[in-house]
Every structure is written in structure tokens, then in C-alpha cells.
């Protein structure tokens, strides 16, 4: 802390007269005065203030100072530092000493950066980082404005947090967000294989593999936008496959299936050879997307009934067999195979009539299905709901209905085909699954109503 000749730099020390041209810091002297172990804690406290964006004014305190630290401060400031259990250093005084003694003409902050290197100011760094993140996330905001279905997800804080967690830095996030926007803009797809979607949108066929950050983000959006089901698949692999399938993306062509009864393609196609024998015998038939996607078969016109649950189709096969009109079961969340079949039916001129569970999950499924293919309600409107509530309540009271109806839970969902249905369901608060109105549905299929 002392100069070789014993000179001290007190607060009243002056720089040499105006004839001395001071062009920069006296580096050797600066390091001797402020760069030693006896002033290290003072310098680090100053650096901490700078990093926090706080002004270098007022006092700082060092607890339990060593004798060497006391002596260093006394020699630097030119006065005794006191005898208490802590050591107080006034930063205004220290700044004046640094400037006037010629240690550094630009003051204390510049002196500390000369000794320790540049000190990023936290507030400035945070502001710069926030600006960088806003720039990186801007394409996501624009996508939300172009695609209303994605708007809530794109603007959600959880989405932003997930992007930041998966990427770490704005630089790393820029490419990730670019690819994310490209993939989401291509959804929902129409039976596109996963690897092909990845290659087309990112240039990397493996970009949407299960262990990649991009897949995590895309599936988060798919769950929020295209996945209406309440029932979760049991394993992570099944969950990923079901989520991709709900957005029309194929993990493989065999896992996406649809259950049918008496749905036969017209003669002249390979699908006819598969479907005609089953329709003749009245046996349920499971079709894969591979079978539906290899050609564009045509189907007879007429009415095709569509249900949500396999129980309805199985009961219809048992009761009516080959006499049952064409029936398709989406089995909860409509698969890509189900959507491909229903699209082919409507393209051939068939009219779809749909029935699902009277609960909020069922309404979400019906809304999604209606956004992809046109259908008319099959005892699936407010009037049918009210009749079902009355009927199953009477049956439950008499013990004739098992299981009994449950209570509606979850957030209400607007039914896109009947504005009164949501109000009626909210008012009654009763959940009516398809199985509870099975007799009514079978009577329709048998032509008794």
C-alpha cells in the first residue's frame, strides 16, 4: 500500500500541476495501492456495487478486518480508520483519492475494471438479455397472431419459460424458435410421417425425435391445441404417439387405427377386398392408416353414424350384425386413421351423424372432429341431453341403469354445433356417457325410431 519512497495517497493529495500531462492510469502504482491482498475485500465490494448497477457513493463496511486491512485503508485515505469491530470506507473519499492521486484519472470504477477486468452491470445485462429474448421470441408472437388456435399457447408464460429452459441462451433459442414456428405452421398435418415433417421443416429428419428439445416444445403445443382427450395413454411412448396422431403426424403407419362396422369401400380398390367380407358378416373391422392411405378409395353415399366409444359399436355388432347401418367409432380422441376414413366418406358424398359422451371432454372431441369433417348431431344436442338426464335419472332411481350418471367436472366447453348444449350441461351438472343411452342409440340404428 505504501510507495517505495514511503509516499501516502490521502484524500487531499493532488495531481502534479497543469504542466503535467496525465494521459492514463499509473498501472504499476495502481496495482500496488489497490491490487494487493490487503485491499482485496474493498475492491471486491466496489465491484459488487458496480455489478448491481448501484452508484459508488456512501460507505461500505468490512466485518472483522485484519490489521493489514486497517493499515491499508489508513495509508490510502490518510487517516485512521477507527478501532471498531468493522471497518468503514467511504466510497466518495476513495474515488477522490483515486482521481487526485493519479491512480486513475477516470475514478474508482475505472480503477477497479483496470485491476479486475470489465464488470458487467447486472441491470444493463438484464435489460440487454430481455431485449435479446424479445427479439428471439418475436416469431412465436407473430405465429400466434396468424394462427388463432395457437395464440394462447404462443403467449403463455409457461411456453416462454420452456423455451428458455430448453435453450439456455438467446443465441441457442433463435434456431430452436425458428424451427418451432416452421413445424407448428405445418400442423395439423394429414398423415405426414414424423421424420418427413422434421426434414421438411428443419432440414433434419431427427429434429423431432423424442429426446430433442424441439419435440418437447411442439408436443406442448399439440397438447394445448389439438389434444382434447381426458384419458392419458399409460406409457410415455404411447403418450407421444397419441399426441402426434392427434395433430395428424404419424410415428408409424400401423399404430393409427379406426374401428368400423359395415363400412365397405366401393369395388375396384384394395380396401374393398378388406372391408367387403367384414360388412357381409357384420363383424367389426379395425383399419390402419397404412390400409387407408395407400390409395384414395370411394365409398357409397348415404348416412354413416359415428360414435365415440367402442361399447356402442360392439353392442351394435352383437344386436344387428350385417343389418346395422355403417358405423365408425373414433374411440375417444380421433386418430389420423379415423380422420382419413371420415374425410374419404364425406368426399364420396356420405353424411356423418355424430354422438359422443355428454361431458366436457366429449364436447372437446366433437369440436375437434367438426373442425376437420362436417357432421350433424346424432342425439347430441341440448334437447337430447335433457332427455338423457331425465331418462338415466329415472333408470338409476329404479335400479335399471348401471352405471349411474356422474357429476360434470372440469372447465365448461362451448359446443360449436349447439349453443344451448353447454348451458344445459352447466345447468344440470350431470355427466352422461354413451353407455347410459346405449338402448336409444341401438334403437336408432335398428330403425325403430
GUBALO-837815 format. One record per residue (C-alpha): x, y, z. Coordinates in steps of 0.001 Angstrom, whole numbers, padded with zeros to 6 digits, always signed. Last residue first. Layout:
BEGIN
XYZ ...
! end
This chain:
BEGIN
-087046-044641-034192 -087078-048453-034580 -084615-048290-037470 -082142-050704-035912 -079503-047983-035683 -081873-045606-033918 -082914-048319-031463 -079250-049034-030818 -078685-045378-029924 -081631-045343-027527 -080529-048566-025861 -076987-047242-025465 -078041-044103-023616 -076025-044855-020474 -073158-046353-022481 -072726-043047-024288 -071725-041303-021066 -073995-038811-019366 -072310-036366-016987 -074739-034288-014965 -074211-030654-013986 -077821-029799-014832 -077244-026098-015518 -073750-026474-016938 -074942-029219-019290 -077885-027107-020443 -075723-024020-020982 -073155-026020-022941 -075870-027560-025109 -077649-024308-025930 -075003-023025-028368 -075324-026150-030489 -072770-027093-033185 -069679-025400-031723 -070303-026777-028242 -068703-024325-025817 -066536-026056-023222 -067070-025891-019462 -063925-026307-017317 -063689-029519-015344 -066187-031804-013670 -069673-032963-014591 -071176-035274-011998 -071815-038921-012745 -074684-040895-014214 -075405-044322-012691 -073663-047368-014018 -075907-049280-014327 -079474-048260-015150 -082460-050363-014061 -082075-049625-010369 -085367-047756-010291 -083747-044477-009287 -080948-045029-011801 -083444-045567-014609 -085319-042408-013727 -082082-040432-013605 -080966-042059-016860 -084099-040926-018654 -084275-037402-017276 -080617-036719-017992 -080910-038303-021441 -083913-036165-022353 -082040-033024-021308 -079015-034100-023334 -081092-034910-026416 -082694-031465-026317 -079328-029754-025834 -077635-031572-028715 -076076-034955-029390 -078891-037273-030396 -076934-037776-033609 -075586-034326-034297 -074720-033428-037895 -071219-033799-039279 -068667-031919-041340 -065010-033024-041124 -061894-031455-039567 -063245-028675-037340 -066218-030892-036511 -063875-033554-035159 -062156-031030-032923 -065446-029740-031602 -066692-033287-031003 -063557-034176-029046 -063885-031033-026946 -067550-031815-026279 -066655-035331-025161 -064016-033999-022780 -066573-031604-021368 -069096-034343-020699 -072096-035645-022623 -070241-038502-024248 -070342-038635-028025 -072729-038911-030955 -072054-037996-034583 -074076-038184-037784 -071990-038134-040965 -073459-037720-044445 -071696-039659-047216 -070936-037931-050510 -067695-039652-051505 -065660-036767-050071 -067617-037228-046835 -066541-040865-046605 -062938-040137-047514 -062709-037455-044836 -064204-039869-042326 -061610-042506-043222 -058645-040117-043025 -059935-038641-039771 -060237-042085-038226 -056748-043053-039421 -055297-039824-038051 -056831-040729-034736 -059925-039110-033274 -059537-038762-029466 -062071-041067-027890 -062553-044321-029765 -063400-042722-033127 -066028-045414-033766 -067493-045693-037272 -070896-047165-038119 -072420-048132-041468 -076046-049246-040981 -076517-052360-038874 -078147-055278-040705 -074800-057105-041052 -074714-057696-037279 -077685-056088-035559 -077501-056950-031878 -073911-058109-031414 -072470-055696-033964 -074453-052815-032473 -073251-053737-028987 -069638-053728-030170 -070102-050374-031895 -071603-048740-028812 -069003-050209-026466 -066238-048893-028741 -066902-045296-027584 -067108-042028-029506 -069767-042796-032078 -070154-042080-035798 -073197-042954-037888 -072787-043029-041654 -075710-041833-043760 -075811-042340-047501 -073261-042399-050294 -071214-045490-051070 -067459-045212-050571 -064526-044190-052737 -060938-045328-052310 -057982-042954-052315 -054966-045244-052254 -052217-046399-049900 -053501-044236-047072 -056398-046243-045716 -054506-049521-045365 -051456-047820-043883 -053714-045771-041646 -054882-048994-040101 -058395-050407-040295 -060010-052355-037458 -063095-054301-038542 -066222-055125-036562 -068117-058156-037924 -071394-057852-039791 -070706-060878-041973 -071079-059094-045292 -069507-055937-043903 -066424-057896-042825 -066131-059511-046259 -066472-056128-048021 -063889-054240-045975 -060596-055862-046922 -061203-056504-050626 -062848-053101-050883 -059702-051532-049435 -057726-052962-052333 -059900-050951-054672 -062264-051756-057530 -065483-052283-055654 -066713-049422-053460 -065379-049269-049922 -067257-051021-047158 -068198-049639-043746 -070238-052397-042096 -068751-051778-038654 -065600-049755-038163 -062795-049205-035649 -060014-046797-036633 -056255-047227-036382 -053027-045248-036020 -050281-047577-034756 -049682-049151-038160 -048499-046168-040174 -045729-045155-037766 -044947-042059-035704 -047543-040428-037860 -048480-036770-037615 -052117-035704-037943 -052102-033468-034874 -053949-036025-032738 -051525-038673-034008 -048562-036754-032645 -050219-036639-029233 -051168-040314-029346 -047647-041387-030291 -046104-039234-027575 -048473-040631-024957 -047913-044209-026080 -044157-043725-025779 -044520-042083-022363 -046638-045016-021138 -050259-045233-019983 -052127-043137-022510 -053941-040239-020811 -057722-040118-020722 -059126-036585-020771 -058932-036148-024526 -058936-032754-026204 -055448-032884-027734 -055192-030437-030626 -054352-027090-029037 -052744-027457-025614 -051387-030973-026089 -050138-030102-029563 -048375-027006-028240 -046521-028990-025574 -045818-031626-028215 -044070-028990-030329 -041942-027812-027417 -040795-031266-026341 -040125-032272-029947 -037912-029206-030432 -035914-030056-027314 -034878-033444-028802 -035139-036717-026883 -038319-037957-028573 -037075-037385-032107 -038465-034248-033736 -035166-032975-035173 -034298-036459-036453 -035094-035845-040132 -033045-032639-040046 -033743-029976-042686 -035981-028137-040236 -039495-028038-041721 -039312-030700-044433 -036934-032989-042550 -038980-032905-039366 -042275-033472-041189 -040731-036363-043120 -039404-037924-039921 -042824-037702-038280 -044737-039252-041160 -047466-036945-042522 -050981-038302-042023 -052768-035104-042868 -050972-032453-040848 -052343-030133-038196 -049874-028555-038265 -047377-027172-040807 -047201-023743-039120 -046341-025555-035898 -043265-027109-037513 -041960-023854-039000 -042591-021914-035787 -040652-024478-033773 -037787-024481-036272 -037285-020724-035959 -037781-020939-032199 -034982-023507-031901 -032696-021516-034188 -033051-018378-032063 -033001-020237-028750 -029277-021002-028857 -028407-017327-029319 -030991-016272-026743 -029363-018546-024157 -030430-021602-022171 -032247-023465-024948 -034546-025888-023133 -035114-023666-020108 -035691-020530-022166 -038167-022226-024491 -039975-023774-021519 -040185-020430-019713 -041652-018788-022821 -044226-021560-023121 -045092-021320-019436 -045599-017597-019794 -048315-018262-022377 -048345-016117-025495 -047678-018890-028003 -050075-021234-026206 -052919-018733-026175 -052400-017748-029819 -052122-021260-031239 -055756-021615-032280 -055665-018007-033528 -052976-018817-036131 -051591-015638-037709 -051422-013665-034452 -049920-016615-032577 -047358-017081-035339 -046298-013449-034970 -045750-013909-031248 -043641-017002-031925 -041577-015084-034474 -040950-012391-031794 -039443-014872-029331 -035822-014266-030385 -036196-010488-030448 -037885-010426-027063 -035161-012711-025712 -032442-010321-026898 -034212-007339-025339 -034543-009185-022059 -030859-010109-022214 -029853-006494-022809 -032019-005311-019935 -030626-007999-017658 -027057-007165-018621 -027714-003492-018023 -029239-004154-014637 -026460-006530-013701 -023611-004207-014716 -020901-006223-016407 -017548-005558-014758 -014666-005344-017215 -011297-006568-015875 -010134-006947-012304 -007415-004278-011927 -008362-001938-014762 -012035-002516-014005 -011426-001465-010389 -009582+001693-011480 -012331+002636-013933 -014907+002407-011163 -012724+004401-008754 -012025+007410-010928 -011343+008321-014523 -007910+009825-013864 -006653+006561-012348 -004017+006275-009624 -003221+009934-010280 -003513+010948-006646 -006449+013205-007353 -008602+010645-009172 -008039+007619-006936 -008188+009712-003788 -011436+011330-004884 -012994+007912-005563 -011929+006686-002128 -013497+009680-000448 -016791+009121-002240 -016536+005412-001451 -016417+005994+002306 -014705+003019+003899 -015928+001566+007185 -014015-001179+009003 -015877-003376+011460 -015195-004491+015028 -014396-000895+015981 -010955+000767+016166 -011208+003598+013679 -009958+004055+010132 -007036+006374+011000 -006451+008991+008302 -004586+009316+005026 -007173+007599+002842 -004829+005048+001290 -002454+004705+004244 -005316+004293+006694 -007136+001859+004374 -004016-000300+004049 -003333-000210+007799 -006814-001409+008620 -006599-004190+006009 -003237-005333+007374 -004635-005403+010920 -007386-007744+009687 -010944-006526+009360 -013726-008245+011336 -016614-007082+009169 -015934-004820+006210 -018337-001908+005786 -019149+000207+002754 -019941+003896+002994 -021602+006339+000632 -021228+006614-003107 -020236+004240-005886 -023674+004201-007520 -025537+000893-007796 -025736-001068-011051 -025588-004357-009195 -022345-005316-010910 -020878-001938-009904 -021781-002450-006260 -020222-005914-006360 -017061-004480-007920 -016792-001979-005082 -017185-004793-002562 -014472-006740-004413 -012101-003763-004285 -012610-003336-000540 -012147-007050+000092 -008932-007144-001944 -007342-004126-000236 -004844-006016+001992 -004407-008752-000636 -002911-006279-003083 -004300-004619-006200 -005342-001264-004791 -002122+000662-003992 +000474-001578-005645 -001769-002248-008616 -002463+001444-009108 +001246+002301-008786 +002148-000103-011550 -000743+000995-013720 -000336+004762-013437 -003599+005481-015159 -003833+007455-018372 -002812+010611-020241 -001698+012850-017388 +000083+015811-018985 +001982+017548-016215 +002165+021341-016801 -001149+021655-015017 +000424+020819-011709 +001006+017343-010327 -002088+015501-009097 -003073+016454-005624 -003258+014502-002418 -006026+015812-000200 -007785+012461+000157 -004528+010782+001137 -002051+008978-001105 +001000+008198+001051 +004639+008400-000031 +007002+005979+001707 +009643+006095-001055 +008686+002650-002314 +005010+003693-002294 +002915+002402+000500 +000000+000000+000000 
! end
